[in-house]
Amino acid sequence: MIPALLLVFSAVAYRVTSGLLIHSGASWLSNFAPLAAIALCSAAYFPKKYKFAVPFVTLFISDAVLNFRYGAPLLDPQILCRYLALALIGCIGLLLQNRASLKTLLPASVVGSTIFYGITNAFSWLSDPGYAKNLAGLVQAVTVGLPQYSATPSWMFFRNSLLSDLVFTLLFIVCMNLGRSAERSRARAAVPRTA
């Protein structure tokens, strides 16, 4: 579990760094973040008390740093919507905790990306007065977004989210397997050998 926890701490540093770099021209990093993968895999692998605490603390710490830097409020409806989406992704991880593997978690990460994107963009469509409250406005929210917020269209956020969730889910699984292999090796080494 230690390699996975190190990955989580790295995720906070990564999210903060990429959040700062995006505003200095690295728009290709938009939404290439590990949070949905952490929510999914933490719920699937971690002990009960860490399943939801780890992703929410990761999101909160990185939000606190980024929002302080950009003068945004720490808690607003859009941020609470992200917490809800991550909780739903964590519930998928809970459903898979007894069958956690590449075969189950990689497809689940695609489902998680879709859930996150659908919830957050639907919320933006409902709450932002810039979107028409009809089907055309919803299509705009999930495809191109509003031009005043970013030169990056919404669909690119979804693409980056899918890619990052697959990459970080794969890394998380590899870290968990490395940690388990190391624990088994230590356990075998600790068993006294008889002649």
C-alpha positions in Angstrom: 0.0 0.0 0.0 3.0 2.3 0.5 3.7 2.6 -3.2 0.0 3.5 -3.8 0.1 6.2 -1.1 3.2 7.6 -2.6 1.4 7.8 -5.9 -1.5 9.7 -4.2 0.9 12.2 -2.7 2.5 12.5 -6.1 -1.0 13.1 -7.6 -1.5 16.2 -5.4 1.9 17.6 -6.5 1.1 16.8 -10.1 -2.4 18.3 -10.0 -1.1 21.5 -8.4 1.8 21.7 -10.9 -0.3 21.1 -13.9 -2.9 23.5 -12.7 -0.3 26.2 -12.5 1.2 25.3 -15.8 -2.1 25.4 -17.7 -2.3 29.1 -17.2 1.2 29.6 -18.5 0.3 28.1 -21.9 0.3 24.3 -21.3 -3.3 23.9 -22.3 -2.7 20.3 -23.4 -2.7 19.5 -19.6 -6.3 20.6 -19.2 -8.1 17.9 -17.2 -5.2 15.4 -17.5 -5.6 14.7 -13.8 -5.4 11.6 -11.6 -8.3 12.3 -9.2 -11.0 10.0 -10.8 -8.5 7.1 -11.0 -7.6 7.7 -7.3 -11.2 7.7 -6.3 -11.8 4.4 -8.2 -8.7 2.6 -7.1 -8.7 3.8 -3.5 -12.2 2.5 -3.0 -11.2 -0.8 -4.7 -8.0 -1.4 -2.9 -7.6 0.6 0.3 -8.8 -0.3 3.8 -12.2 0.9 4.8 -11.1 4.1 6.6 -9.1 5.3 3.5 -11.4 4.4 0.7 -13.1 7.8 0.4 -10.8 9.8 2.6 -7.8 9.6 0.4 -9.4 11.0 -2.8 -11.3 13.7 -1.0 -8.3 14.9 0.9 -6.3 14.8 -2.3 -8.9 16.9 -4.1 -9.3 19.3 -1.1 -5.6 19.9 -0.7 -5.0 20.5 -4.4 -8.1 22.7 -4.7 -7.0 24.7 -1.7 -3.6 25.4 -3.2 -5.0 26.2 -6.7 -8.0 28.2 -5.6 -5.8 30.3 -3.3 -3.4 30.9 -6.2 -6.2 32.0 -8.5 -8.4 33.8 -5.9 -11.3 31.4 -6.4 -13.5 30.3 -3.5 -12.6 27.0 -1.8 -16.2 25.7 -1.8 -18.7 26.6 -4.4 -21.4 24.6 -6.2 -19.1 23.5 -9.0 -16.5 22.1 -6.6 -19.2 20.3 -4.6 -20.4 18.8 -7.9 -16.9 17.4 -8.5 -16.9 15.9 -5.0 -20.3 14.2 -5.8 -18.9 12.9 -9.1 -15.8 11.5 -7.4 -18.0 9.8 -4.7 -20.0 8.1 -7.4 -16.7 6.9 -9.0 -15.6 5.6 -5.6 -18.9 3.7 -5.4 -17.9 1.9 -8.6 -14.6 1.0 -7.0 -16.4 -0.3 -3.9 -18.5 -2.6 -6.2 -15.2 -3.9 -7.7 -13.2 -4.3 -4.5 -13.4 -8.1 -4.5 -12.5 -8.3 -8.1 -10.0 -5.5 -8.5 -7.7 -6.1 -11.5 -6.7 -4.6 -14.8 -9.6 -6.4 -16.4 -12.2 -4.8 -14.2 -10.7 -1.4 -13.3 -9.6 -0.2 -16.7 -13.2 -0.4 -18.1 -14.4 1.1 -14.9 -12.1 4.0 -15.3 -13.7 4.7 -18.7 -17.1 4.6 -17.0 -15.8 6.9 -14.2 -14.5 9.4 -16.8 -17.8 9.4 -18.5 -19.7 9.9 -15.2 -17.4 12.7 -14.1 -17.7 14.5 -17.5 -21.4 14.0 -17.7 -22.2 15.3 -14.2 -19.8 18.3 -14.2 -20.8 19.4 -17.7 -24.5 19.0 -17.1 -24.1 21.0 -13.9 -22.3 23.8 -15.8 -25.0 23.8 -18.4 -27.7 24.1 -15.7 -25.9 26.7 -13.5 -24.1 28.9 -16.0 -26.3 31.6 -17.6 -24.1 31.6 -20.7 -25.7 28.4 -21.8 -29.1 28.3 -23.4 -31.3 26.0 -21.3 -32.3 23.7 -24.2 -30.8 20.8 -26.1 -28.5 23.1 -28.1 -27.1 24.6 -24.9 -26.4 21.1 -23.5 -24.7 20.0 -26.7 -22.6 23.2 -26.5 -21.7 22.4 -22.9 -20.5 18.9 -23.7 -18.7 19.7 -27.0 -17.2 23.2 -27.2 -18.1 24.9 -23.9 -18.1 28.7 -23.5 -15.4 30.6 -25.3 -14.8 33.0 -22.5 -13.6 30.3 -20.1 -11.0 28.5 -22.3 -9.7 28.2 -25.7 -9.8 24.4 -25.1 -13.1 22.9 -26.2 -15.0 20.7 -23.7 -14.6 17.5 -25.7 -10.8 17.9 -25.3 -11.3 17.9 -21.5 -13.2 14.6 -21.8 -10.5 13.1 -24.0 -7.8 14.2 -21.6 -9.8 12.8 -18.7 -10.2 9.4 -20.4 -6.5 9.2 -21.1 -5.4 10.3 -17.7 -7.9 8.0 -15.9 -6.6 5.0 -17.9 -2.9 6.0 -17.3 -3.3 6.7 -13.6 -5.5 3.6 -13.0 -2.8 1.5 -14.6 -0.1 3.1 -12.5 -2.2 2.6 -9.4 -2.7 -1.1 -10.1 1.0 -1.5 -10.8 1.9 0.2 -7.5 -0.5 -2.0 -5.6 0.9 -5.1 -7.2 4.5 -4.1 -6.5 3.6 -3.4 -2.9 1.9 -6.8 -2.5 4.8 -8.5 -4.1 7.2 -6.8 -1.7 5.0 -7.8 1.3 4.9 -11.5 0.1 8.7 -11.5 -0.3 9.2 -10.1 3.2 6.8 -12.6 4.6 8.6 -15.5 2.9 11.9 -14.2 4.2 10.6 -13.9 7.7 9.5 -17.5 7.8 12.2 -19.6 9.6 13.5 -22.4 7.5 13.7 -25.9 9.1 16.4 -28.4 8.2 
